[in-house]
Amino acid sequence: MPSKQQFPVCVILERRPATSVWIDYVWSAVGITVGRHDNLPAGQPVRIHEEDGVERYIVTGLEVSLHVDQCESYYHNMMTRSPRCFVIAHYDQSNPDDFPRPFRVSMSFDEAHAYYEGEEEVYSVDIPPELYRWTEAFVINHYVAEKRSKRKLVDWKQSADSGSAS
C-alpha cells in the first residue's frame, strides 16, 4: 500500500490522427494505472499499443500527493456522480513533434483549475479503484466540514453615514 501522503501512478496518453487541416494529431490522457513500473524510464512516454493509427503511451514516475488543506476539494470531487482524477501536463502545441509531458496528477478540482488558468493542459480521467479508496480514507481521516452560517447583512449606507460623521 502507498505511503500516507503519496500514491505512485502512471498516466496513459493517447495520440489520434486529427480531423483538422491545422493539426496532425490530437493528444489526450485516457487513464491512470497504479504502481511505479521502475523498469520504464520515468517521465518519458513509452509506446505500449498501436492500432489503426491510434497510439497509446505510458508515462511513469508520477505520484498523487494529498494535502490536508485540499480536503474540501477532494471531498467535493468524491461526492460527484463521476469523480475524476486530473492529469496536468506541459504541452507545446506549436511544435508538431512534441507530446504532453505530465508532471502532476491531482485529486483536487481546485488545483487542476488553477493549472488550467495558468495555461497548462489538464485532462480528466477515471479514478482507479485503489486510488479512490486511498483518497476516500484520507478525506475521512482529515476532513471536517465547516458549518456554513448565513452572514449578517450590513447596511452599508448606515456604515458610510456614521463614518463621515466623525
N, C-alpha and C positions, 0 to 999 in steps of 0.2 A: 504494500500500500504506500502511496506517496507520503512525503513529509507533511507536517501540519499545514504549511502555507504554500507549498508549491507542488504542482502536478505535471509530470512530463507528458508532452503531447507532440504529435507530428501533424502537419497540415497537408491535405491532398488538394493540389491545384489541377485545374483542367484548362486545356487550351483547345479552342474550337475554331474552325475557319469562320471568318466573319462574312456576313451577307452584305457588307457595305463596300463601296468602292474606295473609301477613305482609309480603311484599316484591313490588315490581312488576317489577324487573329483576335479572338476575344478570350480573356483570361477570367477565371472565377475560382473561388475556393469552394470545393464541393463536399468537404468532410474533414473530420479530425479523427485520428487514431490515438490511442493511449499508449504510453511507453516511450522508451528512449531510442531504440534502434541504433545502438552505438556502432554497428557495422557500416553505417552510411555516413557520408560527410555532412556534418552539421551545417545548416543554413544554405546548402546547395541543393537545388532541385535535382532529383534523380527520376528519370522516366521509369514508370512501373507498368504502363499499359498504353497500347496504341491500337486503335481500330477505326476504320473509315475516316481518317484524317483528324480524329479526336485523340488527344494525348493527355495522359494523366501523370502527374509528378508527385513525389512525396518530398516534403521539406522537414528535416528532423532538427533536433536541438532546441526546441521551444518548450516553455513551461507556462502554465497558468499559475498566476500568483493571486492570492486572495488577501484583502486588506480590510480590517475592521471598519475603517471609515467609509468603505464602499458597500457595506452590508445592506443598506436600504435599496441600492440599485440591484444587487444580486437578488434580494427578496422579490422585488417587483418583476424582475426578469423571470424568476422561477414560478411566479404566480400567473404568468400569462398563459394563454391557451397553447402557445407554441414557444416554449423557452428556447433561446438561441445562445450560441457561443459566437464571439466576434473575433475575426482574424484581421489584424491590422498589418498593412504591408506598404512598403515603398514601391512605387511603380512609375517609371519614366515612359509615358505613352508616346513621347516624341521619338523614342528610339525603338524601331521595329524589332530589334533583336533582344530587347530587354524582357524580363519576366518579373512578375510581382515577387518581392522579397519580404515574406512575412517576418516580422520582428516581435510581434506581441500577439498573444491570444488572451482574450478577456471575457469574463462573465458579466461585466458591467456595461449596460447600455450607455450610461453617462460617460464612461471613459471612451467607449467606441465613438460616441457622438463628438466628443472633444477632438479626437484624432481626425474624424471626418471633416470637421470645421477647419482643421489645420491642413486640409487637402491631401490627406493620406487615403489610400484605398482601404475601405472597410467592407469585409464580406461577412455575411451572416450565415451560419451553418447549424445543423442539428447538433445537439449535445450528446456525446456518448454516455451511455447509462452510468459508467463508473465515475465520470466527471460530474454528472448530475448529482449522484448520491454524495460525493465528496463535498460539493458546493452546498448542497442541502444541509449536511451535517455542520458545516462551518457557519451557515446562517442561523441554524437552530442554536448553536453554542454561543454566538456573538451578537445576534441582532435583537434589540428590544425596541419595539415600535414606540415612537413618541406619541403621546396622546395629543391629538390636534385640538386646539381650542380656538374658538371664534375670537378674532381680535376685536377690541372695542373700537367703535367709530369715534374719531376725533373731529370735533367741529373746528376745522382749520380757520374759518373766519373768526371765530371766538378767540382762538390762539393768536392770530395775527393782530387782532384789536388789542388784546391785553399786552402783547409785546411792544406795540407802538406807544402805549400809554406810559411806559417807563421813562 
